[in-house]
Structure formats: structure tokens, C-alpha cells
Amino acid sequence: MTVGWVEWLMGLPLGWVTDVPGLTRGQQLQILGNGVVPQQAATAFKALLDLGV
């Protein structure tokens, strides 16, 4: 599995994590694994705003 594929799958721009100098493949995967999928976060915020919370 390439790390670039994980970026694409999460909807991030290619290179968002993989173009950061000095990170190992493992560190890149850890960062992506701890990250938030932007589309999912936007949907959650929209749902909360629609509820008036």
C-alpha cells in the first residue's frame, strides 16, 4: 500500500503528508491514521448546525 493512496482515499491533496521532508513511511501512516477525513468532519459540523446545537 502506498501512502499516497491513503491521502487520496481520505480526500486530501496528494502530498499533504507525503511531501513533508524527513518523515518515514511509518510516521506518514501514523499521521494519516490519526487524521480526520475532511468530508466526514464537514458533514458532522453541518448536521450539528442543522440541529441548532
mmCIF entry with sequence, helices, sheets and N, C-alpha, C, O atoms, coordinates in Angstrom:
data_MODEL
# 
_entry.id   MODEL 
# 
_entity.id                         1 
_entity.type                       polymer 
_entity.pdbx_number_of_molecules   1 
# 
_entity_poly.entity_id                      1 
_entity_poly.type                           'polypeptide(L)' 
_entity_poly.nstd_linkage                   no 
_entity_poly.nstd_monomer                   no 
_entity_poly.pdbx_seq_one_letter_code       MTVGWVEWLMGLPLGWVTDVPGLTRGQQLQILGNGVVPQQAATAFKALLDLGV 
_entity_poly.pdbx_seq_one_letter_code_can   MTVGWVEWLMGLPLGWVTDVPGLTRGQQLQILGNGVVPQQAATAFKALLDLGV 
_entity_poly.pdbx_strand_id                 A 
# 
loop_
_entity_poly_seq.entity_id 
_entity_poly_seq.num 
_entity_poly_seq.mon_id 
_entity_poly_seq.hetero 
1 1  MET n 
1 2  THR n 
1 3  VAL n 
1 4  GLY n 
1 5  TRP n 
1 6  VAL n 
1 7  GLU n 
1 8  TRP n 
1 9  LEU n 
1 10 MET n 
1 11 GLY n 
1 12 LEU n 
1 13 PRO n 
1 14 LEU n 
1 15 GLY n 
1 16 TRP n 
1 17 VAL n 
1 18 THR n 
1 19 ASP n 
1 20 VAL n 
1 21 PRO n 
1 22 GLY n 
1 23 LEU n 
1 24 THR n 
1 25 ARG n 
1 26 GLY n 
1 27 GLN n 
1 28 GLN n 
1 29 LEU n 
1 30 GLN n 
1 31 ILE n 
1 32 LEU n 
1 33 GLY n 
1 34 ASN n 
1 35 GLY n 
1 36 VAL n 
1 37 VAL n 
1 38 PRO n 
1 39 GLN n 
1 40 GLN n 
1 41 ALA n 
1 42 ALA n 
1 43 THR n 
1 44 ALA n 
1 45 PHE n 
1 46 LYS n 
1 47 ALA n 
1 48 LEU n 
1 49 LEU n 
1 50 ASP n 
1 51 LEU n 
1 52 GLY n 
1 53 VAL n 
# 
_struct_asym.id          A 
_struct_asym.entity_id   1 
# 
loop_
_struct_conf.conf_type_id 
_struct_conf.id 
_struct_conf.pdbx_PDB_helix_id 
_struct_conf.beg_label_comp_id 
_struct_conf.beg_label_asym_id 
_struct_conf.beg_label_seq_id 
_struct_conf.pdbx_beg_PDB_ins_code 
_struct_conf.end_label_comp_id 
_struct_conf.end_label_asym_id 
_struct_conf.end_label_seq_id 
_struct_conf.pdbx_end_PDB_ins_code 
_struct_conf.beg_auth_comp_id 
_struct_conf.beg_auth_asym_id 
_struct_conf.beg_auth_seq_id 
_struct_conf.end_auth_comp_id 
_struct_conf.end_auth_asym_id 
_struct_conf.end_auth_seq_id 
_struct_conf.pdbx_PDB_helix_class 
_struct_conf.details 
_struct_conf.pdbx_PDB_helix_length 
HELX_P HELX_P1 AA1 VAL A 3  ? MET A 10 ? VAL A 3  MET A 10 1 ? 8  
HELX_P HELX_P2 AA2 ARG A 25 ? GLY A 33 ? ARG A 25 GLY A 33 1 ? 9  
HELX_P HELX_P3 AA3 PRO A 38 ? LEU A 51 ? PRO A 38 LEU A 51 1 ? 14 
# 
_struct_conf_type.id          HELX_P 
_struct_conf_type.criteria    ? 
_struct_conf_type.reference   ? 
# 
loop_
_atom_site.group_PDB 
_atom_site.id 
_atom_site.type_symbol 
_atom_site.label_atom_id 
_atom_site.label_alt_id 
_atom_site.label_comp_id 
_atom_site.label_asym_id 
_atom_site.label_entity_id 
_atom_site.label_seq_id 
_atom_site.pdbx_PDB_ins_code 
_atom_site.Cartn_x 
_atom_site.Cartn_y 
_atom_site.Cartn_z 
_atom_site.occupancy 
_atom_site.B_iso_or_equiv 
_atom_site.pdbx_formal_charge 
_atom_site.auth_seq_id 
_atom_site.auth_comp_id 
_atom_site.auth_asym_id 
_atom_site.auth_atom_id 
_atom_site.pdbx_PDB_model_num 
ATOM 1   N N  . MET A 1 1  ? 0.850   -1.176 0.000  1.00 0.00 ? 1  MET A N  1 
ATOM 2   C CA . MET A 1 1  ? 0.000   0.000  0.000  1.00 0.00 ? 1  MET A CA 1 
ATOM 3   C C  . MET A 1 1  ? 0.897   1.241  0.000  1.00 0.00 ? 1  MET A C  1 
ATOM 4   O O  . MET A 1 1  ? 1.844   1.339  0.780  1.00 0.00 ? 1  MET A O  1 
ATOM 5   N N  . THR A 1 2  ? 0.584   2.168  -0.875 1.00 0.00 ? 2  THR A N  1 
ATOM 6   C CA . THR A 1 2  ? 1.344   3.411  -0.884 1.00 0.00 ? 2  THR A CA 1 
ATOM 7   C C  . THR A 1 2  ? 0.656   4.439  0.001  1.00 0.00 ? 2  THR A C  1 
ATOM 8   O O  . THR A 1 2  ? -0.566  4.443  0.151  1.00 0.00 ? 2  THR A O  1 
ATOM 9   N N  . VAL A 1 3  ? 1.467   5.302  0.577  1.00 0.00 ? 3  VAL A N  1 
ATOM 10  C CA . VAL A 1 3  ? 0.922   6.329  1.463  1.00 0.00 ? 3  VAL A CA 1 
ATOM 11  C C  . VAL A 1 3  ? 0.095   7.330  0.662  1.00 0.00 ? 3  VAL A C  1 
ATOM 12  O O  . VAL A 1 3  ? -0.890  7.867  1.168  1.00 0.00 ? 3  VAL A O  1 
ATOM 13  N N  . GLY A 1 4  ? 0.489   7.583  -0.583 1.00 0.00 ? 4  GLY A N  1 
ATOM 14  C CA . GLY A 1 4  ? -0.276  8.489  -1.435 1.00 0.00 ? 4  GLY A CA 1 
ATOM 15  C C  . GLY A 1 4  ? -1.699  8.018  -1.641 1.00 0.00 ? 4  GLY A C  1 
ATOM 16  O O  . GLY A 1 4  ? -2.613  8.832  -1.774 1.00 0.00 ? 4  GLY A O  1 
ATOM 17  N N  . TRP A 1 5  ? -1.895  6.707  -1.667 1.00 0.00 ? 5  TRP A N  1 
ATOM 18  C CA . TRP A 1 5  ? -3.236  6.148  -1.816 1.00 0.00 ? 5  TRP A CA 1 
ATOM 19  C C  . TRP A 1 5  ? -4.090  6.499  -0.598 1.00 0.00 ? 5  TRP A C  1 
ATOM 20  O O  . TRP A 1 5  ? -5.280  6.788  -0.724 1.00 0.00 ? 5  TRP A O  1 
ATOM 21  N N  . VAL A 1 6  ? -3.475  6.471  0.568  1.00 0.00 ? 6  VAL A N  1 
ATOM 22  C CA . VAL A 1 6  ? -4.210  6.807  1.797  1.00 0.00 ? 6  VAL A CA 1 
ATOM 23  C C  . VAL A 1 6  ? -4.627  8.276  1.766  1.00 0.00 ? 6  VAL A C  1 
ATOM 24  O O  . VAL A 1 6  ? -5.745  8.615  2.153  1.00 0.00 ? 6  VAL A O  1 
ATOM 25  N N  . GLU A 1 7  ? -3.733  9.142  1.307  1.00 0.00 ? 7  GLU A N  1 
ATOM 26  C CA . GLU A 1 7  ? -4.091  10.554 1.169  1.00 0.00 ? 7  GLU A CA 1 
ATOM 27  C C  . GLU A 1 7  ? -5.289  10.706 0.231  1.00 0.00 ? 7  GLU A C  1 
ATOM 28  O O  . GLU A 1 7  ? -6.246  11.414 0.542  1.00 0.00 ? 7  GLU A O  1 
ATOM 29  N N  . TRP A 1 8  ? -5.225  10.043 -0.905 1.00 0.00 ? 8  TRP A N  1 
ATOM 30  C CA . TRP A 1 8  ? -6.312  10.114 -1.891 1.00 0.00 ? 8  TRP A CA 1 
ATOM 31  C C  . TRP A 1 8  ? -7.617  9.588  -1.292 1.00 0.00 ? 8  TRP A C  1 
ATOM 32  O O  . TRP A 1 8  ? -8.674  10.197 -1.456 1.00 0.00 ? 8  TRP A O  1 
ATOM 33  N N  . LEU A 1 9  ? -7.533  8.456  -0.598 1.00 0.00 ? 9  LEU A N  1 
ATOM 34  C CA . LEU A 1 9  ? -8.717  7.830  -0.016 1.00 0.00 ? 9  LEU A CA 1 
ATOM 35  C C  . LEU A 1 9  ? -9.386  8.751  1.009  1.00 0.00 ? 9  LEU A C  1 
ATOM 36  O O  . LEU A 1 9  ? -10.610 8.768  1.136  1.00 0.00 ? 9  LEU A O  1 
ATOM 37  N N  . MET A 1 10 ? -8.572  9.513  1.732  1.00 0.00 ? 10 MET A N  1 
ATOM 38  C CA . MET A 1 10 ? -9.104  10.434 2.736  1.00 0.00 ? 10 MET A CA 1 
ATOM 39  C C  . MET A 1 10 ? -9.588  11.746 2.126  1.00 0.00 ? 10 MET A C  1 
ATOM 40  O O  . MET A 1 10 ? -10.173 12.575 2.823  1.00 0.00 ? 10 MET A O  1 
ATOM 41  N N  . GLY A 1 11 ? -9.348  11.939 0.826  1.00 0.00 ? 11 GLY A N  1 
ATOM 42  C CA . GLY A 1 11 ? -9.769  13.164 0.172  1.00 0.00 ? 11 GLY A CA 1 
ATOM 43  C C  . GLY A 1 11 ? -8.807  14.320 0.373  1.00 0.00 ? 11 GLY A C  1 
ATOM 44  O O  . GLY A 1 11 ? -9.167  15.477 0.154  1.00 0.00 ? 11 GLY A O  1 
ATOM 45  N N  . LEU A 1 12 ? -7.586  14.013 0.789  1.00 0.00 ? 12 LEU A N  1 
ATOM 46  C CA . LEU A 1 12 ? -6.576  15.049 0.992  1.00 0.00 ? 12 LEU A CA 1 
ATOM 47  C C  . LEU A 1 12 ? -5.824  15.296 -0.310 1.00 0.00 ? 12 LEU A C  1 
ATOM 48  O O  . LEU A 1 12 ? -5.756  14.408 -1.159 1.00 0.00 ? 12 LEU A O  1 
ATOM 49  N N  . PRO A 1 13 ? -5.268  16.473 -0.475 1.00 0.00 ? 13 PRO A N  1 
ATOM 50  C CA . PRO A 1 13 ? -4.449  16.718 -1.666 1.00 0.00 ? 13 PRO A CA 1 
ATOM 51  C C  . PRO A 1 13 ? -3.218  15.812 -1.647 1.00 0.00 ? 13 PRO A C  1 
ATOM 52  O O  . PRO A 1 13 ? -2.622  15.588 -0.593 1.00 0.00 ? 13 PRO A O  1 
ATOM 53  N N  . LEU A 1 14 ? -2.845  15.296 -2.808 1.00 0.00 ? 14 LEU A N  1 
ATOM 54  C CA . LEU A 1 14 ? -1.650  14.464 -2.868 1.00 0.00 ? 14 LEU A CA 1 
ATOM 55  C C  . LEU A 1 14 ? -0.449  15.275 -2.421 1.00 0.00 ? 14 LEU A C  1 
ATOM 56  O O  . LEU A 1 14 ? -0.246  16.401 -2.873 1.00 0.00 ? 14 LEU A O  1 
ATOM 57  N N  . GLY A 1 15 ? 0.341   14.704 -1.538 1.00 0.00 ? 15 GLY A N  1 
ATOM 58  C CA . GLY A 1 15 ? 1.499   15.398 -0.998 1.00 0.00 ? 15 GLY A CA 1 
ATOM 59  C C  . GLY A 1 15 ? 1.242   16.073 0.329  1.00 0.00 ? 15 GLY A C  1 
ATOM 60  O O  . GLY A 1 15 ? 2.170   16.603 0.940  1.00 0.00 ? 15 GLY A O  1 
ATOM 61  N N  . TRP A 1 16 ? 0.013   16.068 0.784  1.00 0.00 ? 16 TRP A N  1 
ATOM 62  C CA . TRP A 1 16 ? -0.355  16.722 2.046  1.00 0.00 ? 16 TRP A CA 1 
ATOM 63  C C  . TRP A 1 16 ? 0.537   16.229 3.186  1.00 0.00 ? 16 TRP A C  1 
ATOM 64  O O  . TRP A 1 16 ? 0.974   17.016 4.025  1.00 0.00 ? 16 TRP A O  1 
ATOM 65  N N  . VAL A 1 17 ? 0.803   14.923 3.209  1.00 0.00 ? 17 VAL A N  1 
ATOM 66  C CA . VAL A 1 17 ? 1.683   14.334 4.219  1.00 0.00 ? 17 VAL A CA 1 
ATOM 67  C C  . VAL A 1 17 ? 2.953   13.783 3.566  1.00 0.00 ? 17 VAL A C  1 
ATOM 68  O O  . VAL A 1 17 ? 4.040   13.884 4.135  1.00 0.00 ? 17 VAL A O  1 
ATOM 69  N N  . THR A 1 18 ? 2.816   13.209 2.389  1.00 0.00 ? 18 THR A N  1 
ATOM 70  C CA . THR A 1 18 ? 3.951   12.526 1.764  1.00 0.00 ? 18 THR A CA 1 
ATOM 71  C C  . THR A 1 18 ? 5.043   13.472 1.288  1.00 0.00 ? 18 THR A C  1 
ATOM 72  O O  . THR A 1 18 ? 6.177   13.034 1.093  1.00 0.00 ? 18 THR A O  1 
ATOM 73  N N  . ASP A 1 19 ? 4.748   14.736 1.095  1.00 0.00 ? 19 ASP A N  1 
ATOM 74  C CA . ASP A 1 19 ? 5.772   15.684 0.657  1.00 0.00 ? 19 ASP A CA 1 
ATOM 75  C C  . ASP A 1 19 ? 6.475   16.389 1.813  1.00 0.00 ? 19 ASP A C  1 
ATOM 76  O O  . ASP A 1 19 ? 7.325   17.249 1.582  1.00 0.00 ? 19 ASP A O  1 
ATOM 77  N N  . VAL A 1 20 ? 6.136   16.040 3.045  1.00 0.00 ? 20 VAL A N  1 
ATOM 78  C CA . VAL A 1 20 ? 6.806   16.633 4.208  1.00 0.00 ? 20 VAL A CA 1 
ATOM 79  C C  . VAL A 1 20 ? 8.168   15.966 4.344  1.00 0.00 ? 20 VAL A C  1 
ATOM 80  O O  . VAL A 1 20 ? 8.240   14.749 4.513  1.00 0.00 ? 20 VAL A O  1 
ATOM 81  N N  . PRO A 1 21 ? 9.252   16.741 4.273  1.00 0.00 ? 21 PRO A N  1 
ATOM 82  C CA . PRO A 1 21 ? 10.582  16.136 4.337  1.00 0.00 ? 21 PRO A CA 1 
ATOM 83  C C  . PRO A 1 21 ? 10.893  15.563 5.715  1.00 0.00 ? 21 PRO A C  1 
ATOM 84  O O  . PRO A 1 21 ? 10.492  16.116 6.739  1.00 0.00 ? 21 PRO A O  1 
ATOM 85  N N  . GLY A 1 22 ? 11.614  14.443 5.722  1.00 0.00 ? 22 GLY A N  1 
ATOM 86  C CA . GLY A 1 22 ? 12.105  13.862 6.963  1.00 0.00 ? 22 GLY A CA 1 
ATOM 87  C C  . GLY A 1 22 ? 11.191  12.859 7.633  1.00 0.00 ? 22 GLY A C  1 
ATOM 88  O O  . GLY A 1 22 ? 11.565  12.285 8.655  1.00 0.00 ? 22 GLY A O  1 
ATOM 89  N N  . LEU A 1 23 ? 10.001  12.627 7.090  1.00 0.00 ? 23 LEU A N  1 
ATOM 90  C CA . LEU A 1 23 ? 9.094   11.653 7.697  1.00 0.00 ? 23 LEU A CA 1 
ATOM 91  C C  . LEU A 1 23 ? 9.307   10.278 7.092  1.00 0.00 ? 23 LEU A C  1 
ATOM 92  O O  . LEU A 1 23 ? 9.444   10.139 5.877  1.00 0.00 ? 23 LEU A O  1 
ATOM 93  N N  . THR A 1 24 ? 9.335   9.278  7.934  1.00 0.00 ? 24 THR A N  1 
ATOM 94  C CA . THR A 1 24 ? 9.406   7.910  7.440  1.00 0.00 ? 24 THR A CA 1 
ATOM 95  C C  . THR A 1 24 ? 8.020   7.473  6.978  1.00 0.00 ? 24 THR A C  1 
ATOM 96  O O  . THR A 1 24 ? 7.022   8.128  7.277  1.00 0.00 ? 24 THR A O  1 
ATOM 97  N N  . ARG A 1 25 ? 7.968   6.372  6.254  1.00 0.00 ? 25 ARG A N  1 
ATOM 98  C CA . ARG A 1 25 ? 6.680   5.834  5.802  1.00 0.00 ? 25 ARG A CA 1 
ATOM 99  C C  . ARG A 1 25 ? 5.775   5.550  6.998  1.00 0.00 ? 25 ARG A C  1 
ATOM 100 O O  . ARG A 1 25 ? 4.579   5.842  6.966  1.00 0.00 ? 25 ARG A O  1 
ATOM 101 N N  . GLY A 1 26 ? 6.350   4.982  8.043  1.00 0.00 ? 26 GLY A N  1 
ATOM 102 C CA . GLY A 1 26 ? 5.573   4.679  9.245  1.00 0.00 ? 26 GLY A CA 1 
ATOM 103 C C  . GLY A 1 26 ? 5.006   5.926  9.904  1.00 0.00 ? 26 GLY A C  1 
ATOM 104 O O  . GLY A 1 26 ? 3.860   5.932  10.355 1.00 0.00 ? 26 GLY A O  1 
ATOM 105 N N  . GLN A 1 27 ? 5.808   6.981  9.958  1.00 0.00 ? 27 GLN A N  1 
ATOM 106 C CA . GLN A 1 27 ? 5.326   8.237  10.534 1.00 0.00 ? 27 GLN A CA 1 
ATOM 107 C C  . GLN A 1 27 ? 4.209   8.839  9.686  1.00 0.00 ? 27 GLN A C  1 
ATOM 108 O O  . GLN A 1 27 ? 3.235   9.373  10.215 1.00 0.00 ? 27 GLN A O  1 
ATOM 109 N N  . GLN A 1 28 ? 4.359   8.747  8.364  1.00 0.00 ? 28 GLN A N  1 
ATOM 110 C CA . GLN A 1 28 ? 3.320   9.259  7.473  1.00 0.00 ? 28 GLN A CA 1 
ATOM 111 C C  . GLN A 1 28 ? 2.010   8.516  7.694  1.00 0.00 ? 28 GLN A C  1 
ATOM 112 O O  . GLN A 1 28 ? 0.950   9.136  7.779  1.00 0.00 ? 28 GLN A O  1 
ATOM 113 N N  . LEU A 1 29 ? 2.078   7.203  7.786  1.00 0.00 ? 29 LEU A N  1 
ATOM 114 C CA . LEU A 1 29 ? 0.860   6.414  8.009  1.00 0.00 ? 29 LEU A CA 1 
ATOM 115 C C  . LEU A 1 29 ? 0.246   6.703  9.373  1.00 0.00 ? 29 LEU A C  1 
ATOM 116 O O  . LEU A 1 29 ? -0.976  6.722  9.520  1.00 0.00 ? 29 LEU A O  1 
ATOM 117 N N  . GLN A 1 30 ? 1.101   6.928  10.370 1.00 0.00 ? 30 GLN A N  1 
ATOM 118 C CA . GLN A 1 30 ? 0.586   7.256  11.700 1.00 0.00 ? 30 GLN A CA 1 
ATOM 119 C C  . GLN A 1 30 ? -0.141  8.597  11.681 1.00 0.00 ? 30 GLN A C  1 
ATOM 120 O O  . GLN A 1 30 ? -1.219  8.729  12.259 1.00 0.00 ? 30 GLN A O  1 
ATOM 121 N N  . ILE A 1 31 ? 0.446   9.586  11.020 1.00 0.00 ? 31 ILE A N  1 
ATOM 122 C CA . ILE A 1 31 ? -0.186  10.902 10.923 1.00 0.00 ? 31 ILE A CA 1 
ATOM 123 C C  . ILE A 1 31 ? -1.532  10.787 10.212 1.00 0.00 ? 31 ILE A C  1 
ATOM 124 O O  . ILE A 1 31 ? -2.530  11.345 10.667 1.00 0.00 ? 31 ILE A O  1 
ATOM 125 N N  . LEU A 1 32 ? -1.554  10.067 9.101  1.00 0.00 ? 32 LEU A N  1 
ATOM 126 C CA . LEU A 1 32 ? -2.810  9.913  8.355  1.00 0.00 ? 32 LEU A CA 1 
ATOM 127 C C  . LEU A 1 32 ? -3.837  9.113  9.157  1.00 0.00 ? 32 LEU A C  1 
ATOM 128 O O  . LEU A 1 32 ? -5.031  9.406  9.112  1.00 0.00 ? 32 LEU A O  1 
ATOM 129 N N  . GLY A 1 33 ? -3.371  8.111  9.882  1.00 0.00 ? 33 GLY A N  1 
ATOM 130 C CA . GLY A 1 33 ? -4.273  7.295  10.693 1.00 0.00 ? 33 GLY A CA 1 
ATOM 131 C C  . GLY A 1 33 ? -4.904  8.071  11.828 1.00 0.00 ? 33 GLY A C  1 
ATOM 132 O O  . GLY A 1 33 ? -6.017  7.763  12.256 1.00 0.00 ? 33 GLY A O  1 
ATOM 133 N N  . ASN A 1 34 ? -4.196  9.079  12.321 1.00 0.00 ? 34 ASN A N  1 
ATOM 134 C CA . ASN A 1 34 ? -4.724  9.914  13.404 1.00 0.00 ? 34 ASN A CA 1 
ATOM 135 C C  . ASN A 1 34 ? -5.465  11.130 12.877 1.00 0.00 ? 34 ASN A C  1 
ATOM 136 O O  . ASN A 1 34 ? -5.967  11.941 13.655 1.00 0.00 ? 34 ASN A O  1 
ATOM 137 N N  . GLY A 1 35 ? -5.535  11.260 11.560 1.00 0.00 ? 35 GLY A N  1 
ATOM 138 C CA . GLY A 1 35 ? -6.150  12.431 10.952 1.00 0.00 ? 35 GLY A CA 1 
ATOM 139 C C  . GLY A 1 35 ? -7.659  12.320 10.827 1.00 0.00 ? 35 GLY A C  1 
ATOM 140 O O  . GLY A 1 35 ? -8.256  11.274 11.082 1.00 0.00 ? 35 GLY A O  1 
ATOM 141 N N  . VAL A 1 36 ? -8.241  13.416 10.434 1.00 0.00 ? 36 VAL A N  1 
ATOM 142 C CA . VAL A 1 36 ? -9.679  13.498 10.223 1.00 0.00 ? 36 VAL A CA 1 
ATOM 143 C C  . VAL A 1 36 ? -9.956  13.554 8.730  1.00 0.00 ? 36 VAL A C  1 
ATOM 144 O O  . VAL A 1 36 ? -9.269  14.260 7.992  1.00 0.00 ? 36 VAL A O  1 
ATOM 145 N N  . VAL A 1 37 ? -10.954 12.817 8.289  1.00 0.00 ? 37 VAL A N  1 
ATOM 146 C CA . VAL A 1 37 ? -11.367 12.879 6.891  1.00 0.00 ? 37 VAL A CA 1 
ATOM 147 C C  . VAL A 1 37 ? -12.192 14.157 6.732  1.00 0.00 ? 37 VAL A C  1 
ATOM 148 O O  . VAL A 1 37 ? -13.266 14.277 7.321  1.00 0.00 ? 37 VAL A O  1 
ATOM 149 N N  . PRO A 1 38 ? -11.690 15.123 5.929  1.00 0.00 ? 38 PRO A N  1 
ATOM 150 C CA . PRO A 1 38 ? -12.353 16.422 5.842  1.00 0.00 ? 38 PRO A CA 1 
ATOM 151 C C  . PRO A 1 38 ? -13.836 16.348 5.482  1.00 0.00 ? 38 PRO A C  1 
ATOM 152 O O  . PRO A 1 38 ? -14.641 17.086 6.051  1.00 0.00 ? 38 PRO A O  1 
ATOM 153 N N  . GLN A 1 39 ? -14.209 15.479 4.557  1.00 0.00 ? 39 GLN A N  1 
ATOM 154 C CA . GLN A 1 39 ? -15.608 15.384 4.151  1.00 0.00 ? 39 GLN A CA 1 
ATOM 155 C C  . GLN A 1 39 ? -16.485 14.891 5.310  1.00 0.00 ? 39 GLN A C  1 
ATOM 156 O O  . GLN A 1 39 ? -17.621 15.334 5.473  1.00 0.00 ? 39 GLN A O  1 
ATOM 157 N N  . GLN A 1 40 ? -15.949 13.986 6.096  1.00 0.00 ? 40 GLN A N  1 
ATOM 158 C CA . GLN A 1 40 ? -16.702 13.459 7.232  1.00 0.00 ? 40 GLN A CA 1 
ATOM 159 C C  . GLN A 1 40 ? -16.873 14.544 8.301  1.00 0.00 ? 40 GLN A C  1 
ATOM 160 O O  . GLN A 1 40 ? -17.949 14.679 8.885  1.00 0.00 ? 40 GLN A O  1 
ATOM 161 N N  . ALA A 1 41 ? -15.824 15.306 8.552  1.00 0.00 ? 41 ALA A N  1 
ATOM 162 C CA . ALA A 1 41 ? -15.909 16.383 9.544  1.00 0.00 ? 41 ALA A CA 1 
ATOM 163 C C  . ALA A 1 41 ? -16.903 17.454 9.092  1.00 0.00 ? 41 ALA A C  1 
ATOM 164 O O  . ALA A 1 41 ? -17.689 17.951 9.899  1.00 0.00 ? 41 ALA A O  1 
ATOM 165 N N  . ALA A 1 42 ? -16.871 17.807 7.818  1.00 0.00 ? 42 ALA A N  1 
ATOM 166 C CA . ALA A 1 42 ? -17.799 18.816 7.296  1.00 0.00 ? 42 ALA A CA 1 
ATOM 167 C C  . ALA A 1 42 ? -19.241 18.354 7.436  1.00 0.00 ? 42 ALA A C  1 
ATOM 168 O O  . ALA A 1 42 ? -20.118 19.140 7.795  1.00 0.00 ? 42 ALA A O  1 
ATOM 169 N N  . THR A 1 43 ? -19.484 17.088 7.155  1.00 0.00 ? 43 THR A N  1 
ATOM 170 C CA . THR A 1 43 ? -20.837 16.542 7.287  1.00 0.00 ? 43 THR A CA 1 
ATOM 171 C C  . THR A 1 43 ? -21.291 16.567 8.745  1.00 0.00 ? 43 THR A C  1 
ATOM 172 O O  . THR A 1 43 ? -22.444 16.888 9.032  1.00 0.00 ? 43 THR A O  1 
ATOM 173 N N  . ALA A 1 44 ? -20.391 16.231 9.660  1.00 0.00 ? 44 ALA A N  1 
ATOM 174 C CA . ALA A 1 44 ? -20.728 16.249 11.085 1.00 0.00 ? 44 ALA A CA 1 
ATOM 175 C C  . ALA A 1 44 ? -21.054 17.669 11.548 1.00 0.00 ? 44 ALA A C  1 
ATOM 176 O O  . ALA A 1 44 ? -22.042 17.879 12.251 1.00 0.00 ? 44 ALA A O  1 
ATOM 177 N N  . PHE A 1 45 ? -20.229 18.645 11.157 1.00 0.00 ? 45 PHE A N  1 
ATOM 178 C CA . PHE A 1 45 ? -20.489 20.034 11.545 1.00 0.00 ? 45 PHE A CA 1 
ATOM 179 C C  . PHE A 1 45 ? -21.816 20.517 10.977 1.00 0.00 ? 45 PHE A C  1 
ATOM 180 O O  . PHE A 1 45 ? -22.577 21.197 11.665 1.00 0.00 ? 45 PHE A O  1 
ATOM 181 N N  . LYS A 1 46 ? -22.094 20.172 9.731  1.00 0.00 ? 46 LYS A N  1 
ATOM 182 C CA . LYS A 1 46 ? -23.346 20.596 9.106  1.00 0.00 ? 46 LYS A CA 1 
ATOM 183 C C  . LYS A 1 46 ? -24.534 20.009 9.870  1.00 0.00 ? 46 LYS A C  1 
ATOM 184 O O  . LYS A 1 46 ? -25.521 20.701 10.121 1.00 0.00 ? 46 LYS A O  1 
ATOM 185 N N  . ALA A 1 47 ? -24.435 18.736 10.236 1.00 0.00 ? 47 ALA A N  1 
ATOM 186 C CA . ALA A 1 47 ? -25.522 18.091 10.972 1.00 0.00 ? 47 ALA A CA 1 
ATOM 187 C C  . ALA A 1 47 ? -25.732 18.774 12.329 1.00 0.00 ? 47 ALA A C  1 
ATOM 188 O O  . ALA A 1 47 ? -26.869 18.980 12.751 1.00 0.00 ? 47 ALA A O  1 
ATOM 189 N N  . LEU A 1 48 ? -24.647 19.121 13.002 1.00 0.00 ? 48 LEU A N  1 
ATOM 190 C CA . LEU A 1 48 ? -24.772 19.804 14.283 1.00 0.00 ? 48 LEU A CA 1 
ATOM 191 C C  . LEU A 1 48 ? -25.383 21.195 14.122 1.00 0.00 ? 48 LEU A C  1 
ATOM 192 O O  . LEU A 1 48 ? -26.221 21.606 14.924 1.00 0.00 ? 48 LEU A O  1 
ATOM 193 N N  . LEU A 1 49 ? -24.965 21.908 13.094 1.00 0.00 ? 49 LEU A N  1 
ATOM 194 C CA . LEU A 1 49 ? -25.523 23.238 12.867 1.00 0.00 ? 49 LEU A CA 1 
ATOM 195 C C  . LEU A 1 49 ? -27.005 23.178 12.502 1.00 0.00 ? 49 LEU A C  1 
ATOM 196 O O  . LEU A 1 49 ? -27.781 24.050 12.893 1.00 0.00 ? 49 LEU A O  1 
ATOM 197 N N  . ASP A 1 50 ? -27.393 22.148 11.753 1.00 0.00 ? 50 ASP A N  1 
ATOM 198 C CA . ASP A 1 50 ? -28.793 21.989 11.395 1.00 0.00 ? 50 ASP A CA 1 
ATOM 199 C C  . ASP A 1 50 ? -29.659 21.692 12.615 1.00 0.00 ? 50 ASP A C  1 
ATOM 200 O O  . ASP A 1 50 ? -30.849 22.008 12.632 1.00 0.00 ? 50 ASP A O  1 
ATOM 201 N N  . LEU A 1 51 ? -29.053 21.081 13.638 1.00 0.00 ? 51 LEU A N  1 
ATOM 202 C CA . LEU A 1 51 ? -29.783 20.781 14.854 1.00 0.00 ? 51 LEU A CA 1 
ATOM 203 C C  . LEU A 1 51 ? -29.875 21.995 15.780 1.00 0.00 ? 51 LEU A C  1 
ATOM 204 O O  . LEU A 1 51 ? -30.667 22.012 16.722 1.00 0.00 ? 51 LEU A O  1 
ATOM 205 N N  . GLY A 1 52 ? -29.061 22.999 15.500 1.00 0.00 ? 52 GLY A N  1 
ATOM 206 C CA . GLY A 1 52 ? -29.045 24.178 16.355 1.00 0.00 ? 52 GLY A CA 1 
ATOM 207 C C  . GLY A 1 52 ? -28.284 23.968 17.641 1.00 0.00 ? 52 GLY A C  1 
ATOM 208 O O  . GLY A 1 52 ? -28.504 24.679 18.622 1.00 0.00 ? 52 GLY A O  1 
ATOM 209 N N  . VAL A 1 53 ? -27.386 22.993 17.646 1.00 0.00 ? 53 VAL A N  1 
ATOM 210 C CA . VAL A 1 53 ? -26.593 22.695 18.858 1.00 0.00 ? 53 VAL A CA 1 
ATOM 211 C C  . VAL A 1 53 ? -25.469 23.675 18.985 1.00 0.00 ? 53 VAL A C  1 
ATOM 212 O O  . VAL A 1 53 ? -24.687 23.599 19.933 1.00 0.00 ? 53 VAL A O  1 
# 
